Amino acid sequence: MKKSLFVLVLTFILFAQCKKSEEIEIGTVTERSAEEIAAMKEYAPAFNLNSIEGTQISLNELKGKYLFVDIWATWCRPCLQQIPAMKELEQKYEGKNIEFVSISVDKDADKTKWARMIQAKGMGGMQLFAGKQTTFSRDYEVSSIPKFLIIGKEGEIINENPPRPMDYRTGQVNQELVTILDNLLKEK
């Protein structure tokens, strides 16, 4: 009985302290200027990766367009399941201010397998190879794949975990993602 009373009192004290510090934080928030807000944005780490055509592509070269980034590997079944939906999205947004960028994190020894798969599956968009010898996976905190993200026109990370291209419930293109992309493209 004494032990449960002690736990109850301790919980009340901790809760009261949390509320008190929350009130202090809320009370100190001030309006921020556009410059301060811009400075708070998180920007995507720079990269310089080989394309399927063999040219080096840097993140800086892609500025000016929104990027929908797909981080994948040839051995990853969930990654391969996304390919049909990715192809549909690429067609839907063709000619729009968005680039679909697929970045492989396959082992360097599997680079040929990667290139053959892209051709065999008729994959579009920009195909880049990060491999394992670059810092890409560490820089982008890739702990599992497929991983998707949306990068803004200035290189800022807009969404670190957008919906996957394929909706697993319907087997069709994910309409939640379509709405996000449509809204981005409406912005000026």
C-alpha positions in Angstrom: 0.0 0.0 0.0 2.8 2.5 1.0 4.7 1.5 -2.2 1.7 2.2 -4.5 1.0 5.5 -2.7 4.7 6.5 -3.2 4.5 5.7 -6.9 1.3 7.7 -7.3 2.9 10.7 -5.5 6.1 10.5 -7.6 4.0 10.2 -10.8 2.0 13.3 -9.8 5.2 15.3 -9.1 6.8 14.3 -12.4 3.7 15.2 -14.3 3.4 18.6 -12.6 7.1 19.3 -13.4 6.5 18.4 -17.1 3.5 20.7 -17.3 5.4 23.5 -15.7 8.4 23.2 -18.1 5.9 22.9 -21.0 4.3 26.2 -20.0 7.6 27.9 -19.7 8.6 26.7 -23.2 5.3 27.8 -24.8 5.6 31.2 -23.1 9.0 31.9 -24.6 8.2 31.1 -28.3 8.5 34.2 -30.5 7.7 34.9 -34.1 10.6 34.0 -36.4 11.6 35.8 -39.5 11.7 34.0 -42.9 15.5 34.0 -42.7 15.4 32.2 -39.3 13.0 29.7 -40.6 15.1 29.1 -43.7 18.2 28.6 -41.5 16.3 25.9 -39.5 15.7 23.7 -42.6 17.6 20.5 -42.8 19.4 20.1 -46.1 20.1 16.8 -47.8 23.7 15.7 -47.6 25.7 16.3 -50.8 26.4 13.3 -53.0 28.3 12.6 -56.2 27.2 9.3 -57.7 27.5 7.4 -61.0 24.5 7.3 -63.2 23.5 4.2 -65.3 25.0 6.1 -68.3 28.4 6.4 -66.4 28.3 10.1 -65.7 28.8 11.6 -62.3 25.7 13.3 -60.9 25.8 15.5 -57.9 22.9 16.7 -55.7 23.8 20.3 -56.5 23.2 19.6 -60.2 19.6 18.5 -59.4 18.6 21.7 -57.6 15.7 23.6 -59.1 13.4 20.5 -59.2 11.7 18.5 -56.5 13.3 15.1 -56.1 11.4 11.9 -55.2 14.3 9.6 -54.1 14.0 5.8 -54.0 16.8 4.1 -52.2 16.8 0.4 -53.1 18.8 -2.7 -54.0 18.4 -5.5 -56.6 18.1 -8.2 -53.9 15.3 -6.4 -51.9 11.9 -7.8 -52.7 9.9 -4.9 -51.2 12.0 -2.6 -53.3 11.2 -4.6 -56.5 7.5 -4.5 -55.7 7.6 -0.7 -55.9 8.9 -0.6 -59.5 5.5 -0.7 -61.3 4.1 2.1 -59.1 7.3 4.1 -59.6 7.0 3.7 -63.4 3.4 5.0 -63.2 4.4 8.0 -61.1 7.2 8.8 -63.6 4.7 8.8 -66.4 2.1 10.8 -64.5 4.6 13.6 -63.6 6.5 13.6 -66.9 7.3 17.1 -67.9 6.6 18.4 -64.4 9.1 20.0 -62.0 9.9 16.7 -60.3 12.7 14.2 -60.9 12.4 10.6 -59.8 15.8 9.5 -58.6 16.5 5.8 -57.8 19.7 5.2 -55.9 21.0 1.6 -55.6 22.9 0.6 -52.4 23.9 -2.8 -53.9 27.4 -4.1 -53.3 29.9 -2.8 -55.8 30.4 -6.3 -57.1 26.7 -6.3 -58.2 26.9 -3.1 -60.3 26.5 -5.1 -63.5 23.5 -7.0 -62.1 22.0 -3.5 -61.2 22.5 -2.2 -64.7 20.9 -5.4 -66.3 17.9 -5.2 -64.0 17.2 -1.6 -64.9 17.2 -2.5 -68.5 15.2 -5.7 -68.1 12.5 -4.0 -66.0 12.4 -0.9 -68.2 13.0 1.3 -65.2 12.9 5.0 -65.9 13.8 8.1 -63.9 17.4 8.9 -63.0 19.2 5.7 -62.0 22.2 6.3 -59.7 24.6 3.8 -58.0 25.8 4.5 -54.5 27.2 1.0 -53.8 28.7 0.2 -50.4 32.0 2.1 -50.9 30.5 5.6 -50.6 29.3 7.4 -47.5 25.8 7.7 -49.0 24.1 5.2 -46.7 25.6 6.7 -43.6 24.9 10.3 -44.7 21.3 9.5 -45.4 20.9 7.2 -42.4 19.7 4.3 -44.5 19.0 1.5 -42.0 16.4 -0.4 -44.1 15.2 -0.3 -47.7 13.3 0.6 -49.6 13.6 4.1 -48.2 12.0 7.1 -49.9 12.4 10.8 -49.3 11.3 14.1 -50.9 13.9 16.8 -51.4 12.9 20.4 -52.2 14.2 22.6 -55.1 16.9 24.1 -52.9 18.1 20.7 -51.6 16.1 20.9 -48.4 14.6 17.7 -47.0 10.8 18.1 -47.2 9.8 14.6 -46.1 12.1 11.9 -44.7 9.4 9.2 -44.8 6.8 9.8 -47.5 4.3 7.1 -48.4 5.6 4.3 -50.6 4.7 4.6 -54.3 2.5 1.4 -54.1 -0.3 1.1 -51.7 -0.1 -2.4 -50.3 -3.8 -2.5 -49.5 -4.9 -1.8 -53.1 -1.8 -2.8 -55.2 -2.2 0.5 -57.0 -0.3 3.8 -56.9 -0.6 5.3 -53.4 -3.1 8.2 -53.6 -1.7 9.7 -50.5 1.7 10.1 -52.2 0.0 11.5 -55.3 -1.7 14.2 -53.2 1.6 15.1 -51.5 3.3 15.4 -54.9 0.4 17.4 -56.5 0.4 19.8 -53.6 4.2 20.3 -53.9 3.9 21.1 -57.6 1.1 23.6 -56.9 3.4 25.7 -54.7 5.4 28.5 -56.3 
